[in-house]
Amino acid sequence: LATALALTLAFTVGGVGEGSGGSPSGSQSVRRSLIENPDVATSGQSPKCDVVVEAAQFFNVSRVAGTESTVVTNKYNKRAYVLTPEGASDEAVRAKNLTELDLVPSGYETAYLRTPLRNITVAETQLITYVELLGYRSAISSFSQYGTSPCLNKMKEEGLTTSFAGNVYDFSGSQLNGTGPTFVGYMSNGDIAPETIQFAVSAEQKDGSMLGTSEWIKFFAPFFGQECAANDIFGKVKERYECHKSKVSVFARDFDPIKVAVVQKSFPYDYGPTMKSDGYFKVSDSAYWSEYIKDAGATPLIETSAVDGLTASNGYVFNLSDPEGFHALLEQADVVIDETYMQNITAEKIVEAYNITDESKFKFIQDKALWRSDRRINDNSPAGDDWFEARYPEADVLLEDIIFALHPTYSGLIINPKHSLTWMRNMYSAPAQEVLTSALCTDVDQPTPLIADDCRSLNLN
């Protein structure tokens, strides 16, 4: 079958972005120079391009007619940002009723800012790579202590930026760096100061789609005058995503459906009368995992009869302290993706955490199809996991990772696979992790390159 299928494949070339990222001098004067005059791929702000939102559901970008200003709205958090380039007057846009113009819905908190932004604190890891892809890493004066970016960590070593270790859920003003804007996630609350910019990237992942999450680069772009670059980056991500999805759908139709479970052992804890647990097993019902598994040509186990009788709660399907019920479910899984939190985790430790004693009953163990998504980490203290950082803007790369994980024979049938696993690792055959260090950065002034490699469309002869 593999040989026959291989002979039916013909390919047409698609597009790709490649490159590498890191390093300047470490003096404080250079730091100020970099921040005050960000050295990006283009000189100054790029010519503006109109932004059309295609897949995301929680943001919008609009030009304000008769002005040089742009309105960016975060629909999830009901916040609007009116952005005017430095050197241009904002009198005209301030005089307009943006609600009557259908640019800012009633009830939104509105802030007026000058672009490009400088001296940014990026408080959450999932926001970092978007800024780096747009070429404005040098505008970051502080970033999450869990950040894995080799170039940002190199900048920190050289005194060009610092770590942010504050409370990411409270930005009432007391934690602001006092010199520039702060980028925070959708869950931050309190009386958020005007210079705090809220991004609903994780909400888009949770309630939207991963392709929509990648499109948030268009939300970031106007803060730096990089709308054209963002349109180009997302266009390529979308093209490759659809290419991978189409290609694997042809491949997978000749095989029995692969059933995939995303699971976790939650260990016992006791933090007082109202915060204690005897431990339990969780089967993830996360929408983004289900979407990826289906787009990768497989079936989420939660969409089969395997979960009949289980109770959905707080985004998970689980049986509290019920290893027998958990085992009955796992016996129906062809592939397991583990999300258990554990130091120095191994396949053996995972099996033990699952309370499995007879491995012969579990197909995923017999086939060595046990995976995790923590292949890329750093060795900082506290340690960072790149799964929570660089994957967000590149939905196409993660989809290809999952395709290669779920279909072991797939890569052998592709004439030019090229792809190396980025975030996924097999806990039996390739358990080693890639440690991201500052030494991997060769030029901090260059934009972060896209990880993506070629996707070639598949046609049947």
N, C-alpha and C positions, 0 to 999 in steps of 0.2 A: 504493500500500500504506500509506504514512504517513497519508494522508488517511482511508482506510478504517479504519485502526486507531484513529486519533484519535477518530472518530465512535463507536467502541464503548466508549470509556472513560467510566465514571461513578465518582464518588468519594464517600467518606464521611470526615468529618473525624476526624483523630487528635489527639494531644497534642504539646506543644512546650515547651521551656524557653528563654527569651531573657533578655538583660540585658547588663551591662557591669561591669567590675572596676576601682580605686585610689587614697589619700594622706593621711597625718597630718603632724604636726610632726616635726622631726628631733632633738630633744634626747634625751640618754641617759636622763633620768628618764622620758620618755614611753616609751622602749624598754622599760624595766623594767616600767612599768605595763601595757603591752600584753602582755608575756610572762607576768607574774604573774597577770593577769586578762584572759585572751583575750576580746575583744569579738566575739562571734559573733552570728549572726542571732537566736538564741534566748538567753535569759538562763540561764546555768549549763548543766548537762547536761540534755538532753531526756529525757522519760520513755522508759524502755527498751521496745524492741519485740523480739520474737523474730526471730531471723535464720534463714532457711531457704536453704541453698545449692542453687541450681538448675542452674547450668552449669559452675561451676569444679570442679576435681578435687583441688586441692592445699591446701584449707583447710577449717576447720570452726569454728563458733561455738556455744557451749552455755552456758546459764544453769546455775548451781550451786544446786540445790534447797536451800532453807532458809537461803540467804545472799543478799547483794546483789552477789555476784561473778559474773563471766563468764570462761569459759575460751576462749581463741582458740588454735587449733593450726595450725601451718604443717607440713603433712604432708610436703612435699618435703624440708625441712631438718630435720624431726623436732624441732621446737621448740614449746613451749607457753608461753602467757602468761596468768597468772591476774590478772585486772583487778578492782580494788575501788575504788568511787568515794571521793573524799576525804570525810571526815566519817563514813564507815561503817566498822565494825569488820571486820578481816580474820581475826580469831581463828578464827571458825567454819570458814572455807574452808581455813585452814592446818592445821586439825585433821583434815580429811577426807583419805582416801586416794583421790585423784582417778583413779588407775589402776583400782582396784577398782570405782569408779563409772563406768568406761568413758568418762571425760572426757579423760584423758591417757594415750595408749598407753605401754606399757613401753618404756624406753630413750630417751624424749624428755627433752631439757634443759628445765627449767621455771623461769620467772622470775615473781616476784610484783611487781606494779606498781600504783601509784595513778593514777586517772584524774580529770580529763582530763590528758593529758601536756602538759608545758611545756618550753621551752628545747630544742626538738628540732633535731638536725642531720639534714637529709635529704641523704644522701651521693650518691644516684643520681637522675638526672633523671626516670626513669619513675615515681617515687614522689611527685613534687611535686603534680601536679594533683589526685590523690585527696584530699590534705589540704586543698587550696584549695577544692575543691567542698564539703567538709564544713564550711567556715567557720572553719577554724583556722589560716589563714595566719599570724596574729599570734603563734602558738606556735612558729613556725620561727625559731630564732636563727642558723642557718647552713644553707646549701644549696649544692648542686653548682655549681661554677664554670661549668658548661655550661648552667645553667638559663636558659630563655627567658621565664619568667613576667614580664610587664611589671610586675606589682605587687610581686613579690619584688625585682626589680631596682630598683624605686622605693624600696622599704624599705632596700635596701643603700645607695643614694645618700644617704638621709636618716639613716643610722647606726642603723637599726632591726634590721638583720641583717647577716651577713657571708657571704663565700664559703668553701666547703669545697673544698680542693684536695689532699686527702690520697689515699692509696692505697685505693681502694674494695674491694680484695680482701683486706685484712688489717685486722681489727678486734679484735686481741688485747687492746686496752685502751690502747695507747700513743697512739692518735689520738683518743680520746674527748674531747669538749669539756669534760668535768669538771663541767658544770652540768646536764646532762639527757640524755635518751635519744638514740640514733642510729639512724636508719632506713637499712638497707642491703639490697642485693639478695641473691638466692639463691646467688651465686657467692662471696660473702665467706667466708673460711675462717680457720683459726687457732683459738685458744682464745677464741671470741667472748665478750666480757664480758656479764654479765646485763642491763645496761642497753642493750645493742644488740639491736634488734628486726629480725628478718630477714623479708623479703617475697619470695615466689616469683612475683612478677608476670611477669617475663620467662620463667620456666620454664613458667608457664601458657600464655603465648603460644607458646612453642617446642613444647611437648608436649601442649597442650590446645587451646583455642579462643580467638578474640578476644573473643567474647561472655563466655566464662569469665574472660578477663583483665579485662574491664570490671567483672565482679562482685566483684573484689577490693576494691572500695570498701566492701563489707560486712566485710572483714577489718580495714580501717583504722578503721571506725566505732566499735567498742567502746573503742578507745584514747582516744576523745574523748566517749563517751556519745552518739553520733549514729546509733544503729542505725536509728531511724525514718527519718531523712533518707536514709541509704544505701539502705534498702529502696525508698524512693520514687524516688530517682535511678536505681537499676538497673532498676526496673520500667519506667520510661519509656524507658530506653535499649533494653531488650529488646523492648518493644512496637514502637518505631520500627524496630529492626533487622529484626524479622520482617515488618513492613509493607513496608519497602524490598525485602527478599528476595522476598516474595510478588508485589509489583508488577512487578519486573523479570522474574520468571519468566514472567509472562503476556506481557510485551512481547517477550522474547527467543525465545519458541517459534516465532515466525513468521519467524525469520531463520536463516541458516546459522550454525553454531557459530563463535564468535570464539575463535581460538587466541592465548593470551597467554604470552609468555616474560618472565621476570624474570632479567636477566642483568647481568654485570659484567666489566670488564676489570681483572685484577689485574696491575699493572705490575711489572717486574723489581725485585728488591731483593737486597742482599747485606749481611747483618749478621754475617758470620763463616761458618765451615765448615758449621755445622749449621743456619744460618738464611739460606738464599739461594734465589732463584728466578729463572728466566729469564722469568717472566711467563706468564700463562695466562688463558683465558676461563672464566668460571663461569656456569652456569645454575642458578639457585636452586631448591632442592628444599624450601624452607621450608614447613612445614605450614600456617602461618597465611596465607601468600600463596595457596596452593592453595585454602584454604577461602574466602578472600575472592573470588577469581576465580570460583569455582563459584557462590557465593552471589550474585555480581553477574551471573549468567546467561552466563558464558563458560567456556572450557575451558583449564586449564593445559596448556601445551605439553608439560610433562614427563609428562603422562598420555596422550600420543599416541605413535604410532610414530616420531615425530621423534627421540626419544632412544634408539631401538633401537641397541645396540652401544656406547653410552656407559657409563662405569663410575661408579657412585655412590660418593662418598667424603666423609666428614665433613659430611654434610648438604647436599652439593652434587653435581650431575652436571656433569662438565667433561671437556674434552679439553685436556691440557696442551700449550701451544704449538702448537696445531693450528687455524690460522685457517680452513682449508678445511672441516674438520668443523664448526666454529662457524658458518660461513657457510651450510652446508647446512641446519643447524638453523634459523637466523634466516630463511632464505627461506620457511619454513613458518609464520612468525609473522605474525598480523594486527596485533598490538599488542606493543610492547616496553616494559617498565618497566626503566629503567636504574638500577643501584646503584653505578656506578663512582665512586671517590673521586678528585676532581680539583678544583683551584682554578679559579674562574671558568669553570665548565663550560658548554659550548654544544652545540647539536645537531651542529654541524660537528666539534667536538672529539671527541664520542662516536663519530661515524661513522669518524673517523680512527683512534681507539683500537681500533675493531673491525677495522681493516685492510680496510675496504670501499672499493673503487675504482669498481665499477660499481653505482651506486645503483638502476639500473633493475630489478635482480634481486630487490629487497627490497620487499615490499608495505607493510611498516610505514613505510618511508621515503617511498614514493610517496603513501601516504595521510596522511603526517605524523602518524603514530600512535606517537610516541616520547615517553614520559613519565618523570618522576622524582617522588619523594615528598618533596622538600625545599623546598616552596614557602614555608614559614614558618621564618624564621631570626632571629637577632639579630645585632647588630654589635659584640658584646662581644669582648674578647680574653682567653681563646680564645673563638671563636664557638660558638654553640649552635644546634642543629637541633631544631625543635619536634616533628619526627617521633618523636624519642626521648623525648618528654615528654607532651604533651597528648593524643595519640591513644589512649593506653591505656584511660582510663575511658570513651571515647565510640566504641565499636565501630560504632554506627549511623552516625555522621558519616563515618567512614572508608569504610564500605561504600557510602554514597551518593556519596562522592568517586569511588570506583572505578567505580561504575555509570556516572556521567556521563563518565568517561574512556574506558570500553570501548565505550559505545554513543553515538556522536556525535549520532544523531537522537533519542535518548531524551528529552532535556530539552524539545525542541520539541513533543513529544506530550503533555506534562504540563500541565494547565490552569494550575497555580500552582506552578512549580518552586521559586522562591525560593532554592534552594541555590546558594551560591557555593563554588567549590573551596577547600578548606582546606589540605590537605597535598600534593595532586597538582598538577603543572604540566606543560603540554604544551610540549616543548622547541622546537616550531616556531611555534605560534600564540599561546602565552601564556607565554613563558619567564621573565618577570619574577618576582622573589621578593618576598614581603611581609616587611619588616623589623620585628620586634617590639621596641619601645622602651618605656622607662618612661613616656613621655608618653602612651601608650595607656591607662595606669591612672588612673582617676578617683577611686577610693576603696579604699585598701588594707584597710579594715575590712570590706568586703563579700565574701561568698563568691564564688569564681569562677563565672560563669554557664555553663551548658551551651551549647555552640556550636550544638546541633541546631536545625533548623527543622522545620516540619510534615511529616508523612508522611500522605498520604491513601490509604486502601485502594482498590484497584482492583477493579472488578467489570465483567464483560461483560454488556451488555444482552441 
